[in-house]
Amino acid sequence: MDKESIILQTKSFVYQQLHDDATGHDWWHIYRVTNIAKKIAVIENADMFLCEMAALLHDIADEKLNSTEEEGIKKVKDFLSSANVNEVYVSRIMEIITTMSFKGGGNPPMKTLEGMIVQDADRLDAMGAIGIARTFAYTGAKNQLIYHPDMDPVEKLDKEQYRNRKSTAINHFYEKLFKLKDLMNTDMGKEMAESRHQFMKEYIVTFFIEWEMN
């Protein structure tokens, strides 16, 4: 199995699938998550190939970007088969990308170090300045409001509510983004999350100061 060739094939495949996505799950999100995952993998002495592959493919199967989750999973499996990835790696990649999503929180912890790393990398890209930008991109793509004083955030959401409930961009900070700092798995992930979390908190304070001026 030629890992270098497989990585190149995977990058090309993912770029073709996601380069024009307007929800914040585009190729550049994948690029950033992959780079963060690789940096953490070096520190944690993890399986670099597994981390890179799972990071590259993690949104291809996402139900937000497919008509069904099953369709997305099949898309990833078909690609891995066409790229001649061995079955051990296929199984480990699929285990990571099918269990790492937030989906309202409350999911079981990741089972492997590599899963923890890729999950941290993905969550870090949902935080800070880029996380704020992605939140508003996603909200706009889904025709939802920036903020509404009569729409309060919900503390606990099940998977169905998290995906389908009408909400606002600002509510998303309370329903997901502010929770991520305490959900990090690795030491590097926790360290990186601190400044991004603080930036988001400061942003929300400023947002409401400006909102009340109107």
Backbone as ProteinMPNN parsed JSONL, in Angstrom:
{"seq_chain_A": "MDKESIILQTKSFVYQQLHDDATGHDWWHIYRVTNIAKKIAVIENADMFLCEMAALLHDIADEKLNSTEEEGIKKVKDFLSSANVNEVYVSRIMEIITTMSFKGGGNPPMKTLEGMIVQDADRLDAMGAIGIARTFAYTGAKNQLIYHPDMDPVEKLDKEQYRNRKSTAINHFYEKLFKLKDLMNTDMGKEMAESRHQFMKEYIVTFFIEWEMN", "coords_chain_A": {"N_chain_A": [[0.844, -1.191, 0.0], [0.793, 2.029, -1.062], [1.268, 4.698, 0.714], [1.775, 7.453, 0.357], [0.897, 7.959, -2.254], [-1.799, 7.348, -1.946], [-2.633, 9.342, -0.168], [-2.36, 11.607, -1.839], [-4.267, 10.993, -3.821], [-6.52, 11.037, -2.216], [-6.642, 13.709, -1.344], [-7.196, 14.947, -3.815], [-9.685, 13.799, -4.43], [-11.305, 14.695, -2.263], [-11.108, 17.462, -2.584], [-12.447, 17.783, -5.038], [-15.006, 17.06, -4.257], [-15.735, 18.957, -2.28], [-14.884, 21.593, -2.823], [-16.464, 23.773, -3.61], [-18.26, 24.195, -1.608], [-20.495, 26.063, 0.45], [-21.075, 26.221, 3.107], [-19.238, 26.361, 5.097], [-17.884, 24.046, 5.246], [-15.931, 23.515, 3.408], [-13.155, 22.853, 1.085], [-10.999, 24.239, 2.246], [-11.539, 24.238, 4.937], [-11.164, 21.518, 5.415], [-8.448, 21.345, 4.78], [-7.293, 22.966, 6.804], [-8.063, 21.545, 9.137], [-6.771, 19.113, 8.68], [-4.071, 19.901, 8.746], [-3.842, 20.788, 11.418], [-4.413, 18.387, 12.741], [-2.233, 16.827, 11.932], [-0.128, 18.184, 13.18], [-0.741, 17.807, 15.902], [-0.615, 15.035, 15.944], [2.107, 14.514, 15.613], [3.16, 15.404, 18.066], [1.831, 13.66, 19.786], [2.75, 11.253, 18.955], [1.288, 9.621, 17.168], [-0.433, 7.521, 14.714], [0.358, 8.721, 11.754], [-0.56, 8.511, 9.079], [-3.153, 7.464, 9.392], [-4.364, 9.523, 10.897], [-4.168, 11.659, 9.052], [-5.649, 10.722, 6.847], [-8.212, 10.301, 7.982], [-8.795, 12.899, 8.787], [-8.835, 14.236, 6.308], [-11.03, 13.01, 5.09], [-13.187, 13.41, 6.756], [-15.537, 14.978, 6.516], [-16.795, 14.117, 4.243], [-18.604, 12.063, 4.605], [-20.464, 13.273, 6.167], [-23.703, 13.852, 7.372], [-24.868, 16.318, 7.012], [-24.04, 17.127, 4.561], [-24.929, 15.348, 2.747], [-27.655, 13.453, 1.299], [-28.461, 11.405, 2.946], [-26.978, 9.917, 5.888], [-26.051, 7.366, 5.444], [-25.616, 7.335, 2.692], [-23.418, 9.044, 2.49], [-21.486, 7.608, 3.952], [-21.194, 5.339, 2.344], [-20.075, 6.55, 0.109], [-17.528, 7.262, 1.036], [-16.464, 4.715, 1.668], [-16.496, 3.497, -0.84], [-14.644, 5.099, -2.174], [-12.269, 4.565, -0.689], [-11.956, 1.881, -1.239], [-11.504, 1.996, -4.002], [-9.071, 3.258, -3.964], [-7.442, 1.377, -3.029], [-6.925, 1.002, -0.285], [-5.896, -0.734, 2.584], [-7.865, -3.18, 4.418], [-7.751, -3.034, 7.207], [-7.001, -0.389, 7.741], [-9.148, 0.886, 6.467], [-11.292, 0.165, 8.124], [-10.505, 1.423, 10.524], [-10.384, 4.112, 9.782], [-13.077, 4.569, 9.066], [-14.31, 4.136, 11.512], [-13.461, 6.323, 12.982], [-14.462, 8.602, 11.519], [-17.193, 8.227, 11.578], [-17.957, 8.558, 14.169], [-17.087, 10.908, 15.316], [-18.458, 13.344, 15.169], [-20.154, 16.233, 16.535], [-23.021, 16.551, 16.957], [-24.943, 17.594, 18.765], [-23.792, 16.984, 21.155], [-22.767, 14.973, 24.054], [-22.006, 12.484, 23.134], [-20.332, 9.232, 23.181], [-16.855, 8.982, 24.311], [-14.062, 9.225, 22.004], [-12.55, 6.273, 20.67], [-9.919, 5.77, 20.027], [-6.518, 7.034, 20.006], [-5.885, 8.387, 17.647], [-8.432, 9.026, 16.736], [-9.221, 10.798, 18.745], [-7.433, 12.874, 18.232], [-8.122, 13.778, 15.608], [-10.737, 14.548, 16.061], [-10.31, 16.636, 17.917], [-8.917, 18.427, 16.235], [-10.86, 19.071, 14.319], [-12.768, 20.278, 15.959], [-11.35, 22.463, 16.91], [-11.242, 24.015, 14.624], [-13.775, 24.906, 14.574], [-13.818, 26.896, 16.343], [-12.777, 30.135, 17.7], [-11.674, 32.893, 15.561], [-11.999, 31.888, 12.95], [-13.908, 29.939, 13.43], [-16.087, 31.541, 14.16], [-16.553, 32.875, 11.722], [-17.224, 30.666, 10.127], [-19.549, 29.841, 11.398], [-21.41, 31.888, 10.8], [-21.408, 31.681, 8.037], [-22.538, 29.141, 7.692], [-25.035, 29.515, 8.89], [-26.174, 31.448, 7.181], [-26.242, 29.967, 4.797], [-28.168, 28.145, 5.449], [-30.414, 29.645, 5.621], [-31.064, 30.901, 8.058], [-31.496, 33.061, 10.935], [-29.278, 35.708, 12.097], [-29.527, 36.553, 14.758], [-32.103, 36.482, 17.244], [-34.01, 38.034, 19.652], [-36.097, 36.678, 20.909], [-35.668, 34.013, 20.561], [-34.378, 31.636, 22.328], [-31.299, 29.983, 23.275], [-30.939, 26.387, 23.548], [-30.185, 24.237, 26.154], [-29.689, 21.436, 26.15], [-29.664, 19.322, 23.408], [-31.048, 16.781, 21.358], [-29.829, 14.583, 18.752], [-31.519, 14.869, 16.493], [-32.886, 17.287, 16.986], [-30.701, 19.013, 17.073], [-29.827, 18.98, 14.429], [-32.105, 19.782, 12.938], [-33.709, 21.722, 14.161], [-35.001, 25.028, 14.106], [-32.895, 27.731, 14.496], [-30.492, 30.2, 15.607], [-27.53, 32.013, 14.56], [-26.147, 33.122, 16.757], [-27.215, 31.649, 18.882], [-25.939, 29.256, 18.375], [-23.404, 29.53, 19.395], [-23.802, 29.169, 22.131], [-25.031, 26.688, 22.196], [-23.206, 24.948, 21.111], [-20.433, 25.931, 20.467], [-19.24, 27.23, 22.737], [-19.011, 25.081, 24.397], [-17.0, 23.475, 23.521], [-14.31, 23.817, 24.375], [-14.039, 22.461, 26.812], [-14.298, 19.896, 25.982], [-12.122, 18.938, 24.702], [-9.61, 16.539, 23.816], [-6.793, 16.062, 23.77], [-3.639, 17.247, 25.137], [-2.435, 19.302, 23.636], [-4.587, 20.08, 22.091], [-6.3, 21.083, 24.079], [-4.782, 23.238, 24.971], [-4.609, 24.875, 22.662], [-7.275, 25.458, 22.373], [-7.935, 27.271, 24.368], [-7.27, 30.07, 23.837], [-8.806, 30.489, 21.575], [-11.374, 30.04, 22.514], [-11.599, 32.149, 24.338], [-11.498, 34.331, 22.593], [-13.93, 34.031, 21.24], [-15.734, 34.449, 23.34], [-15.228, 37.118, 23.946], [-16.02, 38.241, 21.556], [-18.802, 37.765, 21.557], [-19.601, 39.308, 23.75], [-19.046, 41.871, 22.719], [-20.764, 41.824, 20.511], [-23.326, 41.874, 21.721], [-23.21, 44.312, 23.07], [-23.138, 46.091, 20.903], [-25.567, 45.341, 19.735], [-27.471, 46.203, 21.589], [-27.28, 48.893, 21.271], [-28.768, 49.556, 19.134]], "CA_chain_A": [[0.0, 0.0, 0.0], [1.592, 3.242, -1.206], [0.55, 5.698, 1.513], [1.926, 8.788, -0.231], [0.006, 8.022, -3.409], [-3.178, 7.35, -1.444], [-2.895, 10.686, 0.36], [-2.557, 12.499, -2.987], [-5.575, 10.647, -4.393], [-7.557, 11.464, -1.268], [-6.741, 15.164, -1.438], [-7.868, 15.266, -5.072], [-11.088, 13.372, -4.289], [-11.991, 15.579, -1.32], [-11.197, 18.775, -3.217], [-13.52, 17.726, -6.035], [-16.283, 16.941, -3.561], [-16.079, 20.019, -1.343], [-14.238, 22.885, -3.074], [-17.412, 24.876, -3.787], [-19.223, 24.198, -0.508], [-20.656, 27.411, 1.01], [-21.595, 26.111, 4.475], [-18.129, 26.323, 6.047], [-17.3, 22.699, 5.212], [-15.273, 23.475, 2.111], [-11.811, 22.274, 1.048], [-10.066, 24.924, 3.137], [-11.798, 23.686, 6.278], [-10.472, 20.221, 5.442], [-7.014, 21.652, 4.773], [-6.904, 23.431, 8.138], [-8.228, 20.44, 10.096], [-5.707, 18.139, 8.414], [-2.808, 20.448, 9.244], [-3.867, 20.751, 12.885], [-4.332, 16.973, 13.142], [-0.849, 16.371, 11.729], [0.714, 18.782, 14.223], [-1.011, 17.109, 17.169], [-0.166, 13.65, 15.782], [3.557, 14.485, 15.853], [3.349, 15.536, 19.517], [1.271, 12.486, 20.457], [3.344, 10.051, 18.367], [0.166, 8.834, 16.66], [-0.33, 7.014, 13.347], [0.19, 9.909, 10.92], [-1.384, 8.183, 7.907], [-4.542, 7.34, 9.842], [-4.84, 10.869, 11.242], [-4.319, 12.475, 7.852], [-6.756, 10.189, 6.043], [-9.483, 10.567, 8.658], [-9.02, 14.349, 8.724], [-9.192, 14.582, 4.933], [-12.313, 12.43, 4.688], [-14.168, 13.429, 7.841], [-16.811, 15.609, 6.165], [-17.4, 13.499, 3.057], [-19.734, 11.239, 5.051], [-21.316, 14.034, 7.081], [-25.096, 13.869, 6.909], [-25.223, 17.685, 6.604], [-23.617, 17.337, 3.179], [-25.465, 14.25, 1.951], [-29.096, 13.282, 1.522], [-28.529, 10.56, 4.139], [-25.67, 9.554, 6.425], [-25.664, 6.111, 4.788], [-25.083, 7.682, 1.364], [-22.081, 9.59, 2.699], [-20.602, 6.519, 4.378], [-20.921, 4.529, 1.152], [-19.184, 7.341, -0.742], [-16.172, 7.125, 1.587], [-16.035, 3.322, 1.521], [-16.231, 3.249, -2.269], [-13.381, 5.749, -2.507], [-11.172, 3.837, -0.053], [-11.795, 0.641, -1.997], [-10.905, 2.328, -5.3], [-7.691, 3.685, -3.715], [-6.728, 0.173, -2.546], [-6.538, 1.108, 1.127], [-6.133, -2.055, 3.172], [-9.093, -3.267, 5.2], [-7.507, -2.603, 8.592], [-7.081, 1.074, 7.74], [-10.526, 1.266, 6.117], [-12.086, 0.008, 9.334], [-10.103, 2.427, 11.518], [-10.81, 5.421, 9.253], [-14.536, 4.655, 9.155], [-14.676, 4.229, 12.929], [-13.23, 7.713, 13.41], [-15.308, 9.623, 10.887], [-18.615, 8.006, 11.874], [-18.241, 8.757, 15.597], [-16.433, 12.117, 15.837], [-19.273, 14.55, 15.032], [-20.732, 16.772, 17.773], [-24.419, 16.108, 16.935], [-25.652, 17.983, 19.973], [-22.992, 16.652, 22.335], [-23.188, 13.8, 24.816], [-21.598, 11.234, 22.507], [-19.249, 8.542, 23.892], [-15.521, 9.447, 23.92], [-13.412, 8.515, 20.904], [-11.944, 5.027, 21.149], [-8.491, 5.684, 19.712], [-5.749, 8.28, 20.063], [-6.033, 9.069, 16.357], [-9.78, 9.592, 16.732], [-9.191, 11.967, 19.626], [-6.677, 13.921, 17.557], [-8.897, 14.327, 14.493], [-11.874, 15.243, 16.663], [-9.795, 17.913, 18.433], [-8.59, 19.306, 15.108], [-12.124, 19.53, 13.74], [-13.404, 21.178, 16.915], [-10.577, 23.709, 16.942], [-11.606, 24.825, 13.459], [-15.103, 25.454, 14.848], [-13.631, 27.895, 17.392], [-11.972, 31.297, 17.358], [-12.097, 33.772, 14.463], [-12.491, 31.076, 11.827], [-15.157, 29.322, 13.871], [-17.133, 32.563, 14.058], [-16.84, 33.058, 10.293], [-17.914, 29.464, 9.645], [-20.898, 29.829, 11.972], [-22.281, 32.774, 10.029], [-21.544, 31.11, 6.686], [-23.489, 28.02, 7.768], [-26.358, 30.077, 9.178], [-26.678, 32.048, 5.944], [-26.526, 28.906, 3.826], [-29.374, 27.446, 5.899], [-31.489, 30.639, 5.695], [-31.427, 31.17, 9.435], [-31.197, 34.419, 11.384], [-28.085, 35.962, 12.903], [-29.937, 36.564, 16.165], [-33.455, 36.939, 17.53], [-34.122, 38.086, 21.115], [-37.127, 35.764, 21.423], [-35.265, 32.614, 20.318], [-33.339, 31.317, 23.308], [-30.559, 28.734, 23.071], [-31.396, 25.23, 24.313], [-29.016, 23.661, 26.818], [-29.437, 20.066, 25.676], [-30.37, 18.969, 22.178], [-30.726, 15.464, 20.806], [-29.263, 14.657, 17.399], [-32.532, 15.345, 15.561], [-33.101, 18.706, 17.257], [-29.48, 19.734, 16.715], [-29.749, 19.098, 12.976], [-33.286, 20.27, 12.237], [-34.412, 22.796, 14.853], [-34.702, 26.379, 13.622], [-32.159, 28.426, 15.533], [-29.781, 31.386, 15.115], [-26.065, 31.925, 14.648], [-25.716, 33.415, 18.124], [-27.557, 30.489, 19.711], [-24.965, 28.19, 18.116], [-22.287, 29.718, 20.324], [-24.176, 28.594, 23.428], [-25.434, 25.288, 22.041], [-22.049, 24.122, 20.742], [-19.074, 26.465, 20.43], [-18.695, 27.479, 24.07], [-18.834, 23.799, 25.085], [-15.914, 22.703, 22.912], [-13.066, 23.915, 25.147], [-14.02, 21.427, 27.855], [-14.447, 18.58, 25.354], [-10.88, 18.574, 24.021], [-9.038, 15.264, 24.254], [-5.331, 16.056, 23.891], [-3.07, 18.419, 25.811], [-2.248, 20.369, 22.654], [-5.929, 20.551, 21.749], [-6.779, 21.906, 25.194], [-4.004, 24.481, 24.979], [-5.021, 25.688, 21.523], [-8.681, 25.846, 22.526], [-8.09, 28.344, 25.35], [-7.296, 31.406, 23.235], [-9.938, 30.556, 20.634], [-12.566, 30.174, 23.349], [-11.611, 33.506, 24.88], [-11.828, 35.237, 21.493], [-15.371, 33.924, 20.994], [-16.428, 35.076, 24.461], [-15.094, 38.561, 23.762], [-16.842, 38.608, 20.404], [-20.206, 37.776, 21.958], [-19.787, 40.501, 24.587], [-19.091, 43.02, 21.802], [-21.987, 41.69, 19.705], [-24.498, 42.322, 22.477], [-23.065, 45.754, 23.307], [-23.576, 46.773, 19.677], [-26.991, 45.043, 19.513], [-28.28, 47.037, 22.49], [-27.199, 50.284, 20.829], [-29.687, 49.769, 18.025]], "C_chain_A": [[0.888, 1.253, 0.0], [0.87, 4.406, -0.519], [0.612, 7.092, 0.896], [0.983, 8.977, -1.414], [-1.458, 8.092, -2.976], [-3.549, 8.72, -0.887], [-3.167, 11.674, -0.773], [-3.905, 12.25, -3.652], [-6.708, 11.178, -3.514], [-7.743, 12.968, -1.308], [-7.503, 15.582, -2.689], [-9.363, 14.953, -4.991], [-11.861, 14.343, -3.405], [-12.142, 16.978, -1.908], [-12.35, 18.811, -4.224], [-14.896, 17.72, -5.379], [-16.701, 18.227, -2.846], [-15.584, 21.425, -1.705], [-15.218, 24.038, -3.202], [-18.49, 24.896, -2.7], [-19.277, 25.595, 0.128], [-21.153, 27.388, 2.451], [-20.491, 26.159, 5.529], [-17.475, 24.966, 6.13], [-16.581, 22.475, 3.884], [-13.866, 22.862, 2.212], [-10.875, 22.93, 2.053], [-10.31, 24.577, 4.604], [-11.06, 22.352, 6.432], [-8.961, 20.424, 5.549], [-6.544, 22.066, 6.168], [-6.985, 22.304, 9.17], [-7.109, 19.413, 9.922], [-4.376, 18.633, 8.952], [-2.736, 20.433, 10.765], [-3.705, 19.318, 13.371], [-2.904, 16.445, 13.008], [0.087, 16.928, 12.799], [0.509, 18.083, 15.571], [-0.489, 15.673, 17.101], [1.33, 13.509, 16.03], [3.835, 14.507, 17.356], [2.93, 14.258, 20.234], [1.846, 11.165, 19.951], [2.266, 9.072, 17.864], [0.458, 8.347, 15.231], [-0.66, 8.164, 12.385], [-0.723, 9.643, 9.717], [-2.858, 8.113, 8.295], [-5.127, 8.708, 10.187], [-5.101, 11.702, 9.998], [-5.498, 12.011, 7.008], [-8.111, 10.503, 6.681], [-9.81, 12.059, 8.621], [-9.47, 14.77, 7.328], [-10.62, 14.152, 4.593], [-13.458, 12.707, 5.655], [-15.505, 14.067, 7.469], [-17.482, 14.999, 4.932], [-18.646, 12.697, 3.439], [-20.732, 12.001, 5.913], [-22.733, 14.145, 6.523], [-25.551, 15.266, 6.509], [-24.962, 17.897, 5.117], [-24.08, 16.225, 2.242], [-26.956, 14.126, 2.207], [-29.356, 12.374, 2.723], [-27.111, 10.267, 4.613], [-25.14, 8.292, 5.739], [-25.05, 6.372, 3.414], [-23.65, 8.195, 1.488], [-21.078, 8.52, 3.089], [-20.225, 5.639, 3.196], [-19.94, 5.236, 0.223], [-17.726, 7.194, -0.275], [-15.651, 5.715, 1.381], [-15.678, 3.003, 0.071], [-14.907, 3.886, -2.681], [-12.202, 4.962, -1.945], [-10.899, 2.518, -0.773], [-11.099, 0.917, -3.327], [-9.44, 2.734, -5.155], [-6.833, 2.544, -3.155], [-6.153, 0.338, -1.135], [-6.838, -0.229, 1.791], [-7.263, -2.019, 4.193], [-8.92, -2.821, 6.648], [-7.635, -1.085, 8.685], [-8.487, 1.56, 7.394], [-11.4, 1.234, 7.366], [-11.784, 1.099, 10.356], [-10.51, 3.837, 11.076], [-12.315, 5.598, 9.433], [-14.992, 4.801, 10.6], [-14.528, 5.657, 13.424], [-14.281, 8.65, 12.818], [-16.8, 9.417, 11.146], [-18.96, 8.263, 13.339], [-17.754, 10.096, 16.14], [-17.319, 13.355, 15.87], [-19.932, 14.944, 16.353], [-22.178, 16.308, 17.959], [-25.167, 16.42, 18.229], [-24.909, 17.687, 21.252], [-23.49, 15.39, 23.017], [-22.816, 12.473, 24.202], [-20.496, 10.566, 23.329], [-17.891, 9.077, 23.446], [-14.965, 8.622, 22.757], [-12.617, 7.337, 21.449], [-10.434, 4.967, 20.954], [-7.827, 7.045, 19.837], [-5.941, 9.07, 18.782], [-7.423, 9.714, 16.233], [-9.864, 10.845, 17.584], [-8.51, 13.152, 18.949], [-7.497, 14.582, 16.452], [-10.12, 15.076, 15.019], [-11.451, 16.598, 17.226], [-9.54, 18.894, 17.295], [-9.851, 19.894, 14.485], [-12.797, 20.537, 14.663], [-12.656, 22.502, 17.026], [-10.94, 24.607, 15.771], [-13.023, 25.38, 13.573], [-15.038, 26.567, 15.882], [-12.869, 29.112, 16.863], [-12.532, 32.099, 16.199], [-12.667, 32.984, 13.291], [-13.804, 30.4, 12.203], [-16.324, 30.288, 13.792], [-17.541, 32.759, 12.6], [-17.633, 31.871, 9.739], [-19.345, 29.39, 10.167], [-21.846, 30.692, 11.159], [-22.447, 32.299, 8.587], [-22.598, 30.006, 6.684], [-24.911, 28.541, 7.995], [-26.975, 30.698, 7.927], [-27.068, 31.007, 4.915], [-27.822, 28.168, 4.163], [-30.561, 28.394, 6.093], [-31.991, 30.866, 7.12], [-30.939, 32.562, 9.849], [-29.856, 34.507, 12.105], [-28.451, 35.862, 14.384], [-31.387, 37.009, 16.245], [-33.644, 36.901, 19.038], [-35.127, 37.103, 21.704], [-36.803, 34.288, 21.177], [-34.088, 32.28, 21.227], [-32.586, 30.047, 22.933], [-31.108, 27.633, 23.973], [-30.174, 24.521, 24.876], [-28.676, 22.28, 26.293], [-30.307, 19.77, 24.469], [-30.039, 17.541, 21.792], [-30.274, 15.654, 19.361], [-30.25, 15.273, 16.417], [-32.777, 16.842, 15.737], [-31.902, 19.534, 16.801], [-29.407, 19.975, 15.214], [-30.902, 19.914, 12.386], [-34.016, 21.435, 12.9], [-34.007, 24.15, 14.284], [-34.056, 27.158, 14.756], [-31.512, 29.667, 14.938], [-28.277, 31.171, 15.244], [-25.587, 32.146, 16.082], [-26.059, 32.271, 19.068], [-26.523, 29.373, 19.57], [-23.74, 28.313, 19.027], [-22.578, 29.018, 21.648], [-24.484, 27.101, 23.336], [-24.273, 24.365, 21.677], [-20.702, 24.78, 21.051], [-18.459, 26.693, 21.803], [-18.454, 26.189, 24.856], [-17.556, 23.072, 24.652], [-14.622, 22.716, 23.731], [-12.944, 22.775, 26.158], [-14.169, 20.013, 27.303], [-13.179, 18.134, 24.623], [-10.249, 17.334, 24.658], [-7.556, 15.341, 24.601], [-4.837, 17.318, 24.587], [-2.906, 19.586, 24.851], [-3.6, 20.955, 22.237], [-6.481, 21.471, 22.817], [-6.079, 23.26, 25.214], [-4.447, 25.417, 23.856], [-6.447, 26.219, 21.686], [-8.85, 27.067, 23.429], [-8.219, 29.717, 24.7], [-8.468, 31.558, 22.271], [-11.249, 30.737, 21.402], [-12.696, 31.605, 23.862], [-11.996, 34.523, 23.812], [-13.33, 35.219, 21.22], [-16.173, 34.603, 22.1], [-16.396, 36.601, 24.318], [-15.957, 39.046, 22.602], [-18.309, 38.724, 20.809], [-20.515, 38.974, 22.861], [-19.935, 41.735, 23.69], [-20.366, 43.007, 20.966], [-23.182, 42.256, 20.459], [-24.414, 43.792, 22.874], [-23.577, 46.523, 22.083], [-25.068, 46.555, 19.42], [-27.871, 45.993, 20.349], [-28.24, 48.515, 22.114], [-28.229, 50.595, 19.745], [-31.103, 50.117, 18.52]], "O_chain_A": [[1.635, 1.497, 0.947], [-0.025, 5.021, -1.098], [-0.376, 7.827, 0.909], [0.351, 10.023, -1.556], [-2.255, 8.815, -3.574], [-4.659, 9.203, -1.112], [-4.091, 12.482, -0.687], [-4.606, 13.197, -4.007], [-7.711, 11.695, -4.005], [-8.873, 13.455, -1.308], [-8.356, 16.468, -2.633], [-10.197, 15.745, -5.429], [-12.958, 14.768, -3.765], [-13.186, 17.609, -1.749], [-13.131, 19.762, -4.249], [-15.84, 18.314, -5.899], [-17.886, 18.554, -2.807], [-15.845, 22.367, -0.956], [-14.85, 25.181, -2.931], [-19.522, 25.547, -2.864], [-18.243, 26.234, 0.323], [-21.602, 28.411, 2.968], [-20.766, 26.016, 6.72], [-16.61, 24.74, 6.976], [-16.621, 21.384, 3.315], [-13.446, 22.415, 3.279], [-10.041, 22.251, 2.651], [-9.387, 24.62, 5.417], [-10.419, 22.098, 7.452], [-8.287, 19.745, 6.325], [-5.524, 21.58, 6.655], [-6.075, 22.135, 9.982], [-6.566, 18.906, 10.904], [-3.627, 17.863, 9.553], [-1.697, 20.106, 11.339], [-2.949, 19.059, 14.307], [-2.426, 15.705, 13.869], [0.986, 16.231, 13.269], [1.471, 17.804, 16.287], [0.022, 15.152, 18.092], [1.778, 12.508, 16.59], [4.644, 13.726, 17.857], [3.592, 13.823, 21.176], [1.488, 10.094, 20.441], [2.334, 7.867, 18.107], [1.466, 8.718, 14.629], [-1.824, 8.531, 12.228], [-1.568, 10.474, 9.386], [-3.712, 8.651, 7.59], [-6.258, 9.015, 9.811], [-6.129, 12.372, 9.896], [-6.263, 12.836, 6.508], [-9.043, 10.921, 5.995], [-10.968, 12.438, 8.445], [-10.391, 15.575, 7.189], [-11.332, 14.863, 3.883], [-14.587, 12.285, 5.405], [-16.524, 13.718, 8.065], [-18.622, 15.339, 4.619], [-19.622, 12.658, 2.689], [-21.738, 11.436, 6.344], [-22.933, 14.487, 5.358], [-26.512, 15.406, 5.753], [-25.59, 18.748, 4.488], [-23.67, 16.169, 1.082], [-27.465, 14.629, 3.209], [-30.346, 12.546, 3.434], [-26.158, 10.357, 3.839], [-23.942, 8.165, 5.485], [-24.086, 5.715, 3.021], [-22.779, 7.831, 0.698], [-19.944, 8.524, 2.609], [-19.069, 5.238, 3.059], [-19.078, 4.597, -0.38], [-16.816, 7.023, -1.087], [-14.509, 5.536, 0.959], [-14.687, 2.327, -0.205], [-14.138, 3.298, -3.441], [-11.231, 4.718, -2.661], [-9.75, 2.094, -0.897], [-10.212, 0.168, -3.735], [-8.653, 2.582, -6.09], [-5.655, 2.728, -2.849], [-5.051, -0.122, -0.836], [-7.911, -0.798, 1.588], [-7.577, -0.971, 4.758], [-9.853, -2.285, 7.247], [-8.288, -0.559, 9.586], [-8.963, 2.541, 7.967], [-12.158, 2.168, 7.627], [-12.697, 1.638, 10.982], [-10.928, 4.655, 11.896], [-12.774, 6.642, 9.894], [-15.957, 5.513, 10.879], [-15.358, 6.148, 14.189], [-14.919, 9.408, 13.549], [-17.591, 10.341, 10.951], [-20.129, 8.193, 13.716], [-17.981, 10.397, 17.312], [-16.973, 14.331, 16.535], [-20.231, 14.088, 17.185], [-22.521, 15.738, 18.995], [-25.935, 15.595, 18.723], [-25.344, 18.094, 22.329], [-24.499, 14.809, 22.618], [-23.255, 11.429, 24.684], [-19.8, 11.238, 24.091], [-17.767, 9.575, 22.327], [-15.35, 7.47, 22.558], [-12.078, 7.397, 22.553], [-9.746, 4.204, 21.632], [-8.491, 8.08, 19.782], [-6.136, 10.285, 18.821], [-7.562, 10.811, 15.692], [-10.495, 11.83, 17.201], [-8.956, 14.292, 19.078], [-7.559, 15.809, 16.371], [-10.493, 16.118, 14.48], [-12.148, 17.594, 17.037], [-9.909, 20.065, 17.389], [-9.895, 21.081, 14.164], [-13.336, 21.541, 14.198], [-13.274, 23.55, 17.216], [-10.946, 25.83, 15.908], [-13.431, 26.22, 12.772], [-16.068, 27.125, 16.262], [-12.384, 29.116, 15.731], [-13.719, 32.003, 15.884], [-13.685, 33.361, 12.712], [-14.711, 30.304, 11.377], [-17.427, 29.904, 13.403], [-18.729, 32.802, 12.281], [-18.587, 32.047, 8.982], [-20.246, 28.932, 9.463], [-22.964, 30.275, 10.859], [-23.503, 32.492, 7.984], [-23.443, 29.942, 5.791], [-25.864, 28.07, 7.375], [-28.157, 30.499, 7.647], [-28.09, 31.136, 4.241], [-28.49, 27.633, 3.278], [-31.586, 28.008, 6.656], [-33.191, 31.005, 7.354], [-30.083, 33.156, 9.194], [-29.361, 33.521, 12.65], [-27.78, 35.18, 15.159], [-31.85, 37.807, 15.43], [-33.462, 35.85, 19.652], [-35.019, 36.735, 22.873], [-37.586, 33.413, 21.546], [-32.941, 32.607, 20.921], [-33.162, 29.135, 22.34], [-31.672, 27.91, 25.031], [-29.228, 24.238, 24.142], [-27.513, 21.982, 26.021], [-31.525, 19.944, 24.502], [-28.884, 17.125, 21.882], [-30.334, 16.759, 18.822], [-29.868, 16.108, 15.596], [-32.866, 17.579, 14.755], [-32.057, 20.609, 16.222], [-28.98, 21.042, 14.772], [-30.696, 20.662, 11.43], [-34.858, 22.072, 12.266], [-32.831, 24.397, 14.013], [-34.608, 27.237, 15.854], [-31.931, 30.139, 13.882], [-27.818, 30.267, 15.943], [-24.712, 31.425, 16.561], [-25.275, 31.955, 19.963], [-26.261, 28.637, 20.521], [-23.119, 27.311, 19.381], [-21.709, 28.355, 22.215], [-24.233, 26.346, 24.275], [-24.338, 23.156, 21.9], [-19.914, 24.233, 21.822], [-17.286, 26.386, 22.016], [-17.762, 26.207, 25.874], [-17.09, 22.163, 25.339], [-13.913, 21.71, 23.769], [-11.87, 22.2, 26.332], [-14.167, 19.043, 28.061], [-13.163, 17.074, 23.996], [-10.343, 17.115, 25.866], [-7.11, 14.764, 25.593], [-5.533, 18.333, 24.621], [-3.202, 20.729, 25.202], [-3.737, 22.165, 22.054], [-7.061, 22.513, 22.511], [-6.706, 24.294, 25.445], [-4.638, 26.613, 24.078], [-6.776, 27.298, 21.194], [-9.811, 27.819, 23.271], [-9.169, 30.449, 24.978], [-9.053, 32.635, 22.166], [-12.122, 31.497, 20.984], [-13.777, 32.194, 23.822], [-12.733, 35.47, 24.089], [-13.935, 36.267, 20.995], [-17.179, 35.258, 21.826], [-17.398, 37.281, 24.538], [-16.549, 40.124, 22.662], [-18.98, 39.687, 20.438], [-21.579, 39.582, 22.741], [-20.843, 42.543, 23.883], [-20.977, 44.051, 20.739], [-23.962, 43.028, 19.902], [-25.445, 44.453, 23.001], [-24.345, 47.476, 22.211], [-25.759, 47.458, 18.949], [-28.879, 46.511, 19.868], [-29.066, 49.301, 22.58], [-28.523, 51.759, 19.475], [-32.005, 50.328, 17.709]]}, "name": "protein", "num_of_chains": 1, "seq": "MDKESIILQTKSFVYQQLHDDATGHDWWHIYRVTNIAKKIAVIENADMFLCEMAALLHDIADEKLNSTEEEGIKKVKDFLSSANVNEVYVSRIMEIITTMSFKGGGNPPMKTLEGMIVQDADRLDAMGAIGIARTFAYTGAKNQLIYHPDMDPVEKLDKEQYRNRKSTAINHFYEKLFKLKDLMNTDMGKEMAESRHQFMKEYIVTFFIEWEMN"}
